[in-house]
């Protein structure tokens, strides 16, 4: 992207978390300001690039896991820019009748998403604030596509650590849990705050220059997001004790593939009893 290509209302001088994520993935939908701040993040936490790419692969495995267990409806919150292993691509591969609703508040993300999804009848991109479950769950396009009387998987992958405490993440995540019927699932990947606290604190300070917060959280804080949902074994995975446990890791990848990132993020899938 160049500054001249910035959509109306988008300031290319302000680093954007979604576009930084795109840069970490090797994408081209980012501006100079995004790249400069992303490079500063990498100078402090070089594992970020590999971690971001592993998260994309993780999303694919999680969606495959859920689809193979009969989940055909997915609500992807804070979805970000389209990339490899998009939720609808994986879901439709394993469940041809799958329905996917992406939710993001970023106008660039939504513009790209709508362009990509124009040919899909059962996949939508909704521009909404994912931290406001009342508006998301009342969105007419989402209500038309997703039947909340049947099991739904809510995905919050690499999303919640961009939400500050002032936004009440525990409260709004609980609202999404409450909206799910029995058999619904919640999947979360979240940067850890108790493994490399000094470095993640430096990254958090860098993100103050962007449009989003960066709030790594402890194992206990991330576990609370699941409420009374039953966690899929081995529970809240951190890459330390979950090597080879699919879908949290790829059993075909050597343990060394995750060594640098071990403990830097938590991943869990919870099922509503």
Secondary structure as GFF3:
##gff-version 3
##sequence-region A 1 273
A	DSSP	three_ten_helix	3	5	.	.	.	ID=ss1
A	DSSP	alpha_helix	17	24	.	.	.	ID=ss2
A	DSSP	alpha_helix	32	44	.	.	.	ID=ss3
A	DSSP	alpha_helix	47	67	.	.	.	ID=ss4
A	DSSP	beta_strand	73	77	.	.	.	ID=ss5
A	DSSP	alpha_helix	87	94	.	.	.	ID=ss6
A	DSSP	beta_strand	99	104	.	.	.	ID=ss7
A	DSSP	alpha_helix	107	116	.	.	.	ID=ss8
A	DSSP	beta_strand	123	127	.	.	.	ID=ss9
A	DSSP	alpha_helix	133	138	.	.	.	ID=ss10
A	DSSP	alpha_helix	140	145	.	.	.	ID=ss11
A	DSSP	beta_strand	153	157	.	.	.	ID=ss12
A	DSSP	three_ten_helix	160	162	.	.	.	ID=ss13
A	DSSP	three_ten_helix	165	167	.	.	.	ID=ss14
A	DSSP	alpha_helix	169	179	.	.	.	ID=ss15
A	DSSP	beta_strand	185	191	.	.	.	ID=ss16
A	DSSP	alpha_helix	197	207	.	.	.	ID=ss17
A	DSSP	alpha_helix	219	224	.	.	.	ID=ss18
A	DSSP	beta_strand	230	231	.	.	.	ID=ss19
A	DSSP	three_ten_helix	255	261	.	.	.	ID=ss20
A	DSSP	beta_strand	265	271	.	.	.	ID=ss21
###
